[in-house]
Amino acid sequence: MKKGVRIYIMKVYCRYCKSLLYKYQKEGLGSLIKCYKDRIIEDYTQKDLKCPKCGKQFAREATIHGRPASKIIQGKVYVKK
Ligand SMILES: [Zn+2]
């Protein structure tokens, strides 16, 4: 982990039905582009990258900097601290 980078606990919600999808440890305050799998603290989905309530896909499987991640599809989620 890089020094001097603050970690924020974010809740990631479905934009359509407001279901909670992830609790996520995010580095810094920039917009959420991806969620590294090993930083997801609580996963409320079926791990299929779809909202468990309304079934909308909100992310794609990706490998970013060699780490498995959910790449967020822009506009499908919103976050709260
Ligand atoms: Zn939903």
PDB file of the backbone (N, CA, C, O) and the ligand in Angstrom, with CONECT records:
HET     ZN  A 101       1
ATOM      1  N   MET A   1       0.849  -1.205   0.000  1.00  0.00           N
ATOM      2  CA  MET A   1       0.000   0.000   0.000  1.00  0.00           C
ATOM      3  C   MET A   1       0.880   1.249   0.000  1.00  0.00           C
ATOM      4  O   MET A   1       1.871   1.324   0.726  1.00  0.00           O
ATOM      5  N   LYS A   2       0.510   2.207  -0.808  1.00  0.00           N
ATOM      6  CA  LYS A   2       1.285   3.448  -0.883  1.00  0.00           C
ATOM      7  C   LYS A   2       1.125   4.253   0.405  1.00  0.00           C
ATOM      8  O   LYS A   2       0.055   4.278   1.012  1.00  0.00           O
ATOM      9  N   LYS A   3       2.189   4.895   0.798  1.00  0.00           N
ATOM     10  CA  LYS A   3       2.119   5.742   1.992  1.00  0.00           C
ATOM     11  C   LYS A   3       1.451   7.067   1.640  1.00  0.00           C
ATOM     12  O   LYS A   3       1.580   7.578   0.528  1.00  0.00           O
ATOM     13  N   GLY A   4       0.745   7.594   2.608  1.00  0.00           N
ATOM     14  CA  GLY A   4       0.155   8.909   2.437  1.00  0.00           C
ATOM     15  C   GLY A   4      -1.139   8.933   1.656  1.00  0.00           C
ATOM     16  O   GLY A   4      -1.712   9.997   1.423  1.00  0.00           O
ATOM     17  N   VAL A   5      -1.609   7.746   1.245  1.00  0.00           N
ATOM     18  CA  VAL A   5      -2.887   7.708   0.541  1.00  0.00           C
ATOM     19  C   VAL A   5      -3.961   7.305   1.541  1.00  0.00           C
ATOM     20  O   VAL A   5      -3.871   6.256   2.179  1.00  0.00           O
ATOM     21  N   ARG A   6      -4.963   8.138   1.668  1.00  0.00           N
ATOM     22  CA  ARG A   6      -6.011   7.834   2.637  1.00  0.00           C
ATOM     23  C   ARG A   6      -6.966   6.795   2.071  1.00  0.00           C
ATOM     24  O   ARG A   6      -7.243   6.757   0.872  1.00  0.00           O
ATOM     25  N   ILE A   7      -7.460   5.955   2.971  1.00  0.00           N
ATOM     26  CA  ILE A   7      -8.414   4.918   2.599  1.00  0.00           C
ATOM     27  C   ILE A   7      -9.792   5.348   3.104  1.00  0.00           C
ATOM     28  O   ILE A   7      -9.951   5.734   4.262  1.00  0.00           O
ATOM     29  N   TYR A   8     -10.755   5.275   2.238  1.00  0.00           N
ATOM     30  CA  TYR A   8     -12.113   5.648   2.586  1.00  0.00           C
ATOM     31  C   TYR A   8     -13.020   4.431   2.426  1.00  0.00           C
ATOM     32  O   TYR A   8     -12.899   3.678   1.459  1.00  0.00           O
ATOM     33  N   ILE A   9     -13.911   4.250   3.366  1.00  0.00           N
ATOM     34  CA  ILE A   9     -14.910   3.192   3.223  1.00  0.00           C
ATOM     35  C   ILE A   9     -16.086   3.787   2.463  1.00  0.00           C
ATOM     36  O   ILE A   9     -16.718   4.741   2.916  1.00  0.00           O
ATOM     37  N   MET A  10     -16.364   3.212   1.313  1.00  0.00           N
ATOM     38  CA  MET A  10     -17.444   3.690   0.463  1.00  0.00           C
ATOM     39  C   MET A  10     -18.521   2.616   0.375  1.00  0.00           C
ATOM     40  O   MET A  10     -18.224   1.422   0.377  1.00  0.00           O
ATOM     41  N   LYS A  11     -19.760   3.051   0.300  1.00  0.00           N
ATOM     42  CA  LYS A  11     -20.844   2.130  -0.017  1.00  0.00           C
ATOM     43  C   LYS A  11     -21.237   2.376  -1.463  1.00  0.00           C
ATOM     44  O   LYS A  11     -21.455   3.513  -1.879  1.00  0.00           O
ATOM     45  N   VAL A  12     -21.323   1.307  -2.210  1.00  0.00           N
ATOM     46  CA  VAL A  12     -21.620   1.382  -3.639  1.00  0.00           C
ATOM     47  C   VAL A  12     -23.045   0.881  -3.850  1.00  0.00           C
ATOM     48  O   VAL A  12     -23.389  -0.236  -3.461  1.00  0.00           O
ATOM     49  N   TYR A  13     -23.874   1.728  -4.475  1.00  0.00           N
ATOM     50  CA  TYR A  13     -25.288   1.420  -4.660  1.00  0.00           C
ATOM     51  C   TYR A  13     -25.654   1.341  -6.131  1.00  0.00           C
ATOM     52  O   TYR A  13     -25.045   1.998  -6.976  1.00  0.00           O
ATOM     53  N   CYS A  14     -26.659   0.525  -6.424  1.00  0.00           N
ATOM     54  CA  CYS A  14     -27.261   0.474  -7.756  1.00  0.00           C
ATOM     55  C   CYS A  14     -27.984   1.782  -8.043  1.00  0.00           C
ATOM     56  O   CYS A  14     -28.773   2.257  -7.225  1.00  0.00           O
ATOM     57  N   ARG A  15     -27.715   2.358  -9.200  1.00  0.00           N
ATOM     58  CA  ARG A  15     -28.348   3.624  -9.582  1.00  0.00           C
ATOM     59  C   ARG A  15     -29.860   3.466  -9.821  1.00  0.00           C
ATOM     60  O   ARG A  15     -30.633   4.407  -9.638  1.00  0.00           O
ATOM     61  N   TYR A  16     -30.256   2.262 -10.231  1.00  0.00           N
ATOM     62  CA  TYR A  16     -31.656   2.070 -10.615  1.00  0.00           C
ATOM     63  C   TYR A  16     -32.570   1.847  -9.424  1.00  0.00           C
ATOM     64  O   TYR A  16     -33.632   2.461  -9.324  1.00  0.00           O
ATOM     65  N   CYS A  17     -32.153   0.961  -8.516  1.00  0.00           N
ATOM     66  CA  CYS A  17     -33.077   0.577  -7.439  1.00  0.00           C
ATOM     67  C   CYS A  17     -32.503   0.865  -6.055  1.00  0.00           C
ATOM     68  O   CYS A  17     -33.128   0.552  -5.041  1.00  0.00           O
ATOM     69  N   LYS A  18     -31.291   1.473  -6.013  1.00  0.00           N
ATOM     70  CA  LYS A  18     -30.701   1.923  -4.743  1.00  0.00           C
ATOM     71  C   LYS A  18     -30.315   0.788  -3.813  1.00  0.00           C
ATOM     72  O   LYS A  18     -30.151   0.997  -2.611  1.00  0.00           O
ATOM     73  N   SER A  19     -30.167  -0.419  -4.362  1.00  0.00           N
ATOM     74  CA  SER A  19     -29.692  -1.531  -3.534  1.00  0.00           C
ATOM     75  C   SER A  19     -28.212  -1.363  -3.238  1.00  0.00           C
ATOM     76  O   SER A  19     -27.439  -0.898  -4.076  1.00  0.00           O
ATOM     77  N   LEU A  20     -27.835  -1.752  -2.023  1.00  0.00           N
ATOM     78  CA  LEU A  20     -26.417  -1.759  -1.661  1.00  0.00           C
ATOM     79  C   LEU A  20     -25.728  -2.939  -2.344  1.00  0.00           C
ATOM     80  O   LEU A  20     -26.190  -4.077  -2.257  1.00  0.00           O
ATOM     81  N   LEU A  21     -24.623  -2.654  -3.021  1.00  0.00           N
ATOM     82  CA  LEU A  21     -23.895  -3.690  -3.771  1.00  0.00           C
ATOM     83  C   LEU A  21     -22.606  -4.096  -3.067  1.00  0.00           C
ATOM     84  O   LEU A  21     -22.348  -5.281  -2.854  1.00  0.00           O
ATOM     85  N   TYR A  22     -21.811  -3.110  -2.712  1.00  0.00           N
ATOM     86  CA  TYR A  22     -20.513  -3.377  -2.078  1.00  0.00           C
ATOM     87  C   TYR A  22     -20.284  -2.387  -0.951  1.00  0.00           C
ATOM     88  O   TYR A  22     -20.766  -1.254  -0.981  1.00  0.00           O
ATOM     89  N   LYS A  23     -19.540  -2.843   0.038  1.00  0.00           N
ATOM     90  CA  LYS A  23     -18.780  -1.926   0.893  1.00  0.00           C
ATOM     91  C   LYS A  23     -17.356  -2.068   0.433  1.00  0.00           C
ATOM     92  O   LYS A  23     -16.841  -3.179   0.306  1.00  0.00           O
ATOM     93  N   TYR A  24     -16.710  -0.938   0.179  1.00  0.00           N
ATOM     94  CA  TYR A  24     -15.439  -0.967  -0.526  1.00  0.00           C
ATOM     95  C   TYR A  24     -14.451  -0.020   0.129  1.00  0.00           C
ATOM     96  O   TYR A  24     -14.794   1.087   0.545  1.00  0.00           O
ATOM     97  N   GLN A  25     -13.199  -0.493   0.207  1.00  0.00           N
ATOM     98  CA  GLN A  25     -12.112   0.349   0.718  1.00  0.00           C
ATOM     99  C   GLN A  25     -11.466   1.032  -0.457  1.00  0.00           C
ATOM    100  O   GLN A  25     -10.786   0.394  -1.262  1.00  0.00           O
ATOM    101  N   LYS A  26     -11.675   2.327  -0.559  1.00  0.00           N
ATOM    102  CA  LYS A  26     -11.179   3.062  -1.713  1.00  0.00           C
ATOM    103  C   LYS A  26     -10.001   3.940  -1.328  1.00  0.00           C
ATOM    104  O   LYS A  26      -9.983   4.569  -0.270  1.00  0.00           O
ATOM    105  N   GLU A  27      -9.019   3.964  -2.220  1.00  0.00           N
ATOM    106  CA  GLU A  27      -7.877   4.856  -2.036  1.00  0.00           C
ATOM    107  C   GLU A  27      -8.217   6.222  -2.609  1.00  0.00           C
ATOM    108  O   GLU A  27      -8.604   6.341  -3.772  1.00  0.00           O
ATOM    109  N   GLY A  28      -8.071   7.235  -1.794  1.00  0.00           N
ATOM    110  CA  GLY A  28      -8.274   8.599  -2.284  1.00  0.00           C
ATOM    111  C   GLY A  28      -9.736   8.893  -2.570  1.00  0.00           C
ATOM    112  O   GLY A  28     -10.605   8.042  -2.380  1.00  0.00           O
ATOM    113  N   LEU A  29      -9.993  10.108  -3.029  1.00  0.00           N
ATOM    114  CA  LEU A  29     -11.367  10.588  -3.172  1.00  0.00           C
ATOM    115  C   LEU A  29     -11.812  10.729  -4.623  1.00  0.00           C
ATOM    116  O   LEU A  29     -12.884  11.278  -4.879  1.00  0.00           O
ATOM    117  N   GLY A  30     -11.029  10.256  -5.569  1.00  0.00           N
ATOM    118  CA  GLY A  30     -11.419  10.357  -6.974  1.00  0.00           C
ATOM    119  C   GLY A  30     -12.679   9.553  -7.255  1.00  0.00           C
ATOM    120  O   GLY A  30     -13.165   8.831  -6.385  1.00  0.00           O
ATOM    121  N   SER A  31     -13.206   9.674  -8.465  1.00  0.00           N
ATOM    122  CA  SER A  31     -14.433   8.953  -8.786  1.00  0.00           C
ATOM    123  C   SER A  31     -14.131   7.457  -8.864  1.00  0.00           C
ATOM    124  O   SER A  31     -13.004   7.040  -9.129  1.00  0.00           O
ATOM    125  N   LEU A  32     -15.155   6.681  -8.629  1.00  0.00           N
ATOM    126  CA  LEU A  32     -15.004   5.230  -8.562  1.00  0.00           C
ATOM    127  C   LEU A  32     -15.042   4.651  -9.978  1.00  0.00           C
ATOM    128  O   LEU A  32     -16.058   4.716 -10.669  1.00  0.00           O
ATOM    129  N   ILE A  33     -13.902   4.084 -10.388  1.00  0.00           N
ATOM    130  CA  ILE A  33     -13.787   3.528 -11.731  1.00  0.00           C
ATOM    131  C   ILE A  33     -13.759   2.007 -11.670  1.00  0.00           C
ATOM    132  O   ILE A  33     -14.298   1.318 -12.537  1.00  0.00           O
ATOM    133  N   LYS A  34     -13.116   1.505 -10.624  1.00  0.00           N
ATOM    134  CA  LYS A  34     -13.040   0.053 -10.457  1.00  0.00           C
ATOM    135  C   LYS A  34     -13.028  -0.266  -8.978  1.00  0.00           C
ATOM    136  O   LYS A  34     -12.696   0.569  -8.136  1.00  0.00           O
ATOM    137  N   CYS A  35     -13.404  -1.507  -8.688  1.00  0.00           N
ATOM    138  CA  CYS A  35     -13.287  -2.023  -7.332  1.00  0.00           C
ATOM    139  C   CYS A  35     -12.366  -3.228  -7.374  1.00  0.00           C
ATOM    140  O   CYS A  35     -12.702  -4.247  -7.976  1.00  0.00           O
ATOM    141  N   TYR A  36     -11.210  -3.120  -6.742  1.00  0.00           N
ATOM    142  CA  TYR A  36     -10.360  -4.297  -6.610  1.00  0.00           C
ATOM    143  C   TYR A  36     -11.066  -5.304  -5.717  1.00  0.00           C
ATOM    144  O   TYR A  36     -11.596  -4.958  -4.661  1.00  0.00           O
ATOM    145  N   LYS A  37     -11.065  -6.562  -6.162  1.00  0.00           N
ATOM    146  CA  LYS A  37     -11.800  -7.600  -5.417  1.00  0.00           C
ATOM    147  C   LYS A  37     -11.313  -7.724  -3.977  1.00  0.00           C
ATOM    148  O   LYS A  37     -12.098  -7.955  -3.058  1.00  0.00           O
ATOM    149  N   ASP A  38      -9.990  -7.566  -3.797  1.00  0.00           N
ATOM    150  CA  ASP A  38      -9.463  -7.752  -2.437  1.00  0.00           C
ATOM    151  C   ASP A  38      -9.713  -6.539  -1.548  1.00  0.00           C
ATOM    152  O   ASP A  38      -9.343  -6.547  -0.374  1.00  0.00           O
ATOM    153  N   ARG A  39     -10.331  -5.506  -2.089  1.00  0.00           N
ATOM    154  CA  ARG A  39     -10.694  -4.338  -1.290  1.00  0.00           C
ATOM    155  C   ARG A  39     -12.196  -4.267  -1.005  1.00  0.00           C
ATOM    156  O   ARG A  39     -12.663  -3.350  -0.329  1.00  0.00           O
ATOM    157  N   ILE A  40     -12.938  -5.228  -1.519  1.00  0.00           N
ATOM    158  CA  ILE A  40     -14.374  -5.265  -1.234  1.00  0.00           C
ATOM    159  C   ILE A  40     -14.556  -5.913   0.132  1.00  0.00           C
ATOM    160  O   ILE A  40     -14.230  -7.085   0.320  1.00  0.00           O
ATOM    161  N   ILE A  41     -15.071  -5.153   1.072  1.00  0.00           N
ATOM    162  CA  ILE A  41     -15.197  -5.649   2.445  1.00  0.00           C
ATOM    163  C   ILE A  41     -16.451  -6.502   2.571  1.00  0.00           C
ATOM    164  O   ILE A  41     -16.427  -7.587   3.151  1.00  0.00           O
ATOM    165  N   GLU A  42     -17.544  -5.992   2.017  1.00  0.00           N
ATOM    166  CA  GLU A  42     -18.815  -6.717   2.034  1.00  0.00           C
ATOM    167  C   GLU A  42     -19.340  -6.740   0.618  1.00  0.00           C
ATOM    168  O   GLU A  42     -19.402  -5.710  -0.055  1.00  0.00           O
ATOM    169  N   ASP A  43     -19.714  -7.918   0.174  1.00  0.00           N
ATOM    170  CA  ASP A  43     -20.242  -8.069  -1.180  1.00  0.00           C
ATOM    171  C   ASP A  43     -21.684  -8.555  -1.063  1.00  0.00           C
ATOM    172  O   ASP A  43     -21.938  -9.668  -0.603  1.00  0.00           O
ATOM    173  N   TYR A  44     -22.619  -7.716  -1.480  1.00  0.00           N
ATOM    174  CA  TYR A  44     -24.039  -8.045  -1.350  1.00  0.00           C
ATOM    175  C   TYR A  44     -24.604  -8.638  -2.643  1.00  0.00           C
ATOM    176  O   TYR A  44     -25.800  -8.919  -2.729  1.00  0.00           O
ATOM    177  N   THR A  45     -23.757  -8.824  -3.628  1.00  0.00           N
ATOM    178  CA  THR A  45     -24.198  -9.363  -4.913  1.00  0.00           C
ATOM    179  C   THR A  45     -23.996 -10.878  -4.941  1.00  0.00           C
ATOM    180  O   THR A  45     -23.480 -11.467  -3.991  1.00  0.00           O
ATOM    181  N   GLN A  46     -24.410 -11.493  -6.040  1.00  0.00           N
ATOM    182  CA  GLN A  46     -24.153 -12.927  -6.250  1.00  0.00           C
ATOM    183  C   GLN A  46     -22.800 -13.129  -6.950  1.00  0.00           C
ATOM    184  O   GLN A  46     -22.535 -14.200  -7.496  1.00  0.00           O
ATOM    185  N   LYS A  47     -21.959 -12.111  -6.930  1.00  0.00           N
ATOM    186  CA  LYS A  47     -20.641 -12.120  -7.584  1.00  0.00           C
ATOM    187  C   LYS A  47     -20.749 -12.289  -9.100  1.00  0.00           C
ATOM    188  O   LYS A  47     -19.826 -12.788  -9.744  1.00  0.00           O
ATOM    189  N   ASP A  48     -21.867 -11.876  -9.655  1.00  0.00           N
ATOM    190  CA  ASP A  48     -22.050 -11.936 -11.108  1.00  0.00           C
ATOM    191  C   ASP A  48     -22.057 -10.534 -11.714  1.00  0.00           C
ATOM    192  O   ASP A  48     -22.396 -10.358 -12.884  1.00  0.00           O
ATOM    193  N   LEU A  49     -21.680  -9.533 -10.905  1.00  0.00           N
ATOM    194  CA  LEU A  49     -21.585  -8.140 -11.347  1.00  0.00           C
ATOM    195  C   LEU A  49     -22.939  -7.555 -11.726  1.00  0.00           C
ATOM    196  O   LEU A  49     -23.024  -6.590 -12.486  1.00  0.00           O
ATOM    197  N   LYS A  50     -23.984  -8.150 -11.191  1.00  0.00           N
ATOM    198  CA  LYS A  50     -25.340  -7.639 -11.419  1.00  0.00           C
ATOM    199  C   LYS A  50     -25.958  -7.284 -10.079  1.00  0.00           C
ATOM    200  O   LYS A  50     -25.652  -7.871  -9.041  1.00  0.00           O
ATOM    201  N   CYS A  51     -26.842  -6.294 -10.146  1.00  0.00           N
ATOM    202  CA  CYS A  51     -27.583  -5.926  -8.949  1.00  0.00           C
ATOM    203  C   CYS A  51     -28.454  -7.106  -8.524  1.00  0.00           C
ATOM    204  O   CYS A  51     -29.180  -7.658  -9.351  1.00  0.00           O
ATOM    205  N   PRO A  52     -28.395  -7.507  -7.241  1.00  0.00           N
ATOM    206  CA  PRO A  52     -29.183  -8.672  -6.798  1.00  0.00           C
ATOM    207  C   PRO A  52     -30.680  -8.403  -6.822  1.00  0.00           C
ATOM    208  O   PRO A  52     -31.473  -9.344  -6.843  1.00  0.00           O
ATOM    209  N   LYS A  53     -31.083  -7.129  -6.818  1.00  0.00           N
ATOM    210  CA  LYS A  53     -32.507  -6.812  -6.762  1.00  0.00           C
ATOM    211  C   LYS A  53     -33.112  -6.628  -8.154  1.00  0.00           C
ATOM    212  O   LYS A  53     -34.115  -7.258  -8.486  1.00  0.00           O
ATOM    213  N   CYS A  54     -32.499  -5.762  -8.967  1.00  0.00           N
ATOM    214  CA  CYS A  54     -33.115  -5.444 -10.262  1.00  0.00           C
ATOM    215  C   CYS A  54     -32.412  -6.131 -11.438  1.00  0.00           C
ATOM    216  O   CYS A  54     -32.904  -6.075 -12.565  1.00  0.00           O
ATOM    217  N   GLY A  55     -31.272  -6.777 -11.189  1.00  0.00           N
ATOM    218  CA  GLY A  55     -30.624  -7.577 -12.226  1.00  0.00           C
ATOM    219  C   GLY A  55     -29.815  -6.796 -13.247  1.00  0.00           C
ATOM    220  O   GLY A  55     -29.283  -7.379 -14.192  1.00  0.00           O
ATOM    221  N   LYS A  56     -29.715  -5.475 -13.069  1.00  0.00           N
ATOM    222  CA  LYS A  56     -28.935  -4.670 -14.011  1.00  0.00           C
ATOM    223  C   LYS A  56     -27.435  -4.919 -13.799  1.00  0.00           C
ATOM    224  O   LYS A  56     -26.964  -4.970 -12.663  1.00  0.00           O
ATOM    225  N   GLN A  57     -26.707  -5.069 -14.879  1.00  0.00           N
ATOM    226  CA  GLN A  57     -25.255  -5.219 -14.775  1.00  0.00           C
ATOM    227  C   GLN A  57     -24.640  -3.866 -14.462  1.00  0.00           C
ATOM    228  O   GLN A  57     -24.989  -2.855 -15.072  1.00  0.00           O
ATOM    229  N   PHE A  58     -23.715  -3.857 -13.500  1.00  0.00           N
ATOM    230  CA  PHE A  58     -23.108  -2.570 -13.116  1.00  0.00           C
ATOM    231  C   PHE A  58     -21.601  -2.553 -13.298  1.00  0.00           C
ATOM    232  O   PHE A  58     -20.976  -1.506 -13.132  1.00  0.00           O
ATOM    233  N   ALA A  59     -20.991  -3.706 -13.641  1.00  0.00           N
ATOM    234  CA  ALA A  59     -19.535  -3.758 -13.764  1.00  0.00           C
ATOM    235  C   ALA A  59     -19.148  -4.906 -14.688  1.00  0.00           C
ATOM    236  O   ALA A  59     -19.963  -5.762 -15.032  1.00  0.00           O
ATOM    237  N   ARG A  60     -17.870  -4.890 -15.079  1.00  0.00           N
ATOM    238  CA  ARG A  60     -17.311  -5.973 -15.897  1.00  0.00           C
ATOM    239  C   ARG A  60     -16.074  -6.531 -15.204  1.00  0.00           C
ATOM    240  O   ARG A  60     -15.363  -5.826 -14.488  1.00  0.00           O
ATOM    241  N   GLU A  61     -15.839  -7.829 -15.442  1.00  0.00           N
ATOM    242  CA  GLU A  61     -14.620  -8.449 -14.920  1.00  0.00           C
ATOM    243  C   GLU A  61     -13.407  -7.819 -15.599  1.00  0.00           C
ATOM    244  O   GLU A  61     -13.404  -7.605 -16.811  1.00  0.00           O
ATOM    245  N   ALA A  62     -12.393  -7.531 -14.818  1.00  0.00           N
ATOM    246  CA  ALA A  62     -11.196  -6.915 -15.375  1.00  0.00           C
ATOM    247  C   ALA A  62     -10.001  -7.273 -14.504  1.00  0.00           C
ATOM    248  O   ALA A  62     -10.152  -7.653 -13.342  1.00  0.00           O
ATOM    249  N   THR A  63      -8.831  -7.147 -15.075  1.00  0.00           N
ATOM    250  CA  THR A  63      -7.595  -7.240 -14.297  1.00  0.00           C
ATOM    251  C   THR A  63      -6.888  -5.907 -14.451  1.00  0.00           C
ATOM    252  O   THR A  63      -6.529  -5.506 -15.558  1.00  0.00           O
ATOM    253  N   ILE A  64      -6.691  -5.223 -13.334  1.00  0.00           N
ATOM    254  CA  ILE A  64      -6.110  -3.885 -13.363  1.00  0.00           C
ATOM    255  C   ILE A  64      -4.864  -3.896 -12.497  1.00  0.00           C
ATOM    256  O   ILE A  64      -4.917  -4.252 -11.319  1.00  0.00           O
ATOM    257  N   HIS A  65      -3.737  -3.502 -13.087  1.00  0.00           N
ATOM    258  CA  HIS A  65      -2.434  -3.587 -12.412  1.00  0.00           C
ATOM    259  C   HIS A  65      -2.211  -4.982 -11.829  1.00  0.00           C
ATOM    260  O   HIS A  65      -1.679  -5.129 -10.729  1.00  0.00           O
ATOM    261  N   GLY A  66      -2.624  -6.000 -12.578  1.00  0.00           N
ATOM    262  CA  GLY A  66      -2.394  -7.379 -12.154  1.00  0.00           C
ATOM    263  C   GLY A  66      -3.319  -7.900 -11.076  1.00  0.00           C
ATOM    264  O   GLY A  66      -3.142  -9.013 -10.581  1.00  0.00           O
ATOM    265  N   ARG A  67      -4.314  -7.089 -10.709  1.00  0.00           N
ATOM    266  CA  ARG A  67      -5.232  -7.515  -9.645  1.00  0.00           C
ATOM    267  C   ARG A  67      -6.637  -7.663 -10.199  1.00  0.00           C
ATOM    268  O   ARG A  67      -7.094  -6.821 -10.971  1.00  0.00           O
ATOM    269  N   PRO A  68      -7.329  -8.739  -9.807  1.00  0.00           N
ATOM    270  CA  PRO A  68      -8.713  -8.885 -10.258  1.00  0.00           C
ATOM    271  C   PRO A  68      -9.578  -7.751  -9.730  1.00  0.00           C
ATOM    272  O   PRO A  68      -9.466  -7.354  -8.571  1.00  0.00           O
ATOM    273  N   ALA A  69     -10.435  -7.241 -10.591  1.00  0.00           N
ATOM    274  CA  ALA A  69     -11.236  -6.075 -10.233  1.00  0.00           C
ATOM    275  C   ALA A  69     -12.581  -6.124 -10.936  1.00  0.00           C
ATOM    276  O   ALA A  69     -12.748  -6.793 -11.957  1.00  0.00           O
ATOM    277  N   SER A  70     -13.537  -5.399 -10.365  1.00  0.00           N
ATOM    278  CA  SER A  70     -14.801  -5.132 -11.040  1.00  0.00           C
ATOM    279  C   SER A  70     -14.690  -3.745 -11.627  1.00  0.00           C
ATOM    280  O   SER A  70     -14.578  -2.763 -10.892  1.00  0.00           O
ATOM    281  N   LYS A  71     -14.721  -3.653 -12.943  1.00  0.00           N
ATOM    282  CA  LYS A  71     -14.635  -2.350 -13.589  1.00  0.00           C
ATOM    283  C   LYS A  71     -16.046  -1.791 -13.694  1.00  0.00           C
ATOM    284  O   LYS A  71     -16.909  -2.363 -14.360  1.00  0.00           O
ATOM    285  N   ILE A  72     -16.262  -0.675 -13.032  1.00  0.00           N
ATOM    286  CA  ILE A  72     -17.602  -0.102 -12.937  1.00  0.00           C
ATOM    287  C   ILE A  72     -18.029   0.467 -14.294  1.00  0.00           C
ATOM    288  O   ILE A  72     -17.265   1.167 -14.958  1.00  0.00           O
ATOM    289  N   ILE A  73     -19.255   0.155 -14.685  1.00  0.00           N
ATOM    290  CA  ILE A  73     -19.820   0.768 -15.886  1.00  0.00           C
ATOM    291  C   ILE A  73     -20.359   2.135 -15.474  1.00  0.00           C
ATOM    292  O   ILE A  73     -21.235   2.240 -14.615  1.00  0.00           O
ATOM    293  N   GLN A  74     -19.823   3.176 -16.100  1.00  0.00           N
ATOM    294  CA  GLN A  74     -20.158   4.527 -15.659  1.00  0.00           C
ATOM    295  C   GLN A  74     -21.668   4.776 -15.733  1.00  0.00           C
ATOM    296  O   GLN A  74     -22.336   4.404 -16.698  1.00  0.00           O
ATOM    297  N   GLY A  75     -22.173   5.414 -14.686  1.00  0.00           N
ATOM    298  CA  GLY A  75     -23.576   5.761 -14.632  1.00  0.00           C
ATOM    299  C   GLY A  75     -24.467   4.682 -14.024  1.00  0.00           C
ATOM    300  O   GLY A  75     -25.666   4.899 -13.851  1.00  0.00           O
ATOM    301  N   LYS A  76     -23.897   3.524 -13.697  1.00  0.00           N
ATOM    302  CA  LYS A  76     -24.728   2.426 -13.173  1.00  0.00           C
ATOM    303  C   LYS A  76     -24.788   2.405 -11.651  1.00  0.00           C
ATOM    304  O   LYS A  76     -25.671   1.781 -11.062  1.00  0.00           O
ATOM    305  N   VAL A  77     -23.852   3.082 -11.031  1.00  0.00           N
ATOM    306  CA  VAL A  77     -23.818   3.055  -9.570  1.00  0.00           C
ATOM    307  C   VAL A  77     -23.634   4.475  -9.043  1.00  0.00           C
ATOM    308  O   VAL A  77     -23.273   5.395  -9.777  1.00  0.00           O
ATOM    309  N   TYR A  78     -23.895   4.619  -7.745  1.00  0.00           N
ATOM    310  CA  TYR A  78     -23.452   5.833  -7.065  1.00  0.00           C
ATOM    311  C   TYR A  78     -22.872   5.414  -5.713  1.00  0.00           C
ATOM    312  O   TYR A  78     -23.144   4.319  -5.220  1.00  0.00           O
ATOM    313  N   VAL A  79     -22.085   6.285  -5.132  1.00  0.00           N
ATOM    314  CA  VAL A  79     -21.400   5.920  -3.897  1.00  0.00           C
ATOM    315  C   VAL A  79     -21.734   6.919  -2.793  1.00  0.00           C
ATOM    316  O   VAL A  79     -22.034   8.087  -3.041  1.00  0.00           O
ATOM    317  N   LYS A  80     -21.667   6.415  -1.581  1.00  0.00           N
ATOM    318  CA  LYS A  80     -21.781   7.257  -0.398  1.00  0.00           C
ATOM    319  C   LYS A  80     -20.713   6.846   0.572  1.00  0.00           C
ATOM    320  O   LYS A  80     -20.314   5.682   0.619  1.00  0.00           O
ATOM    321  N   LYS A  81     -20.244   7.809   1.356  1.00  0.00           N
ATOM    322  CA  LYS A  81     -19.269   7.457   2.379  1.00  0.00           C
ATOM    323  C   LYS A  81     -19.969   6.956   3.603  1.00  0.00           C
ATOM    324  O   LYS A  81     -19.318   6.605   4.587  1.00  0.00           O
TER     325      LYS A  81
HETATM  326 ZN    ZN A 101     -30.623  -2.517  -8.835  1.00  0.00          ZN2+
END
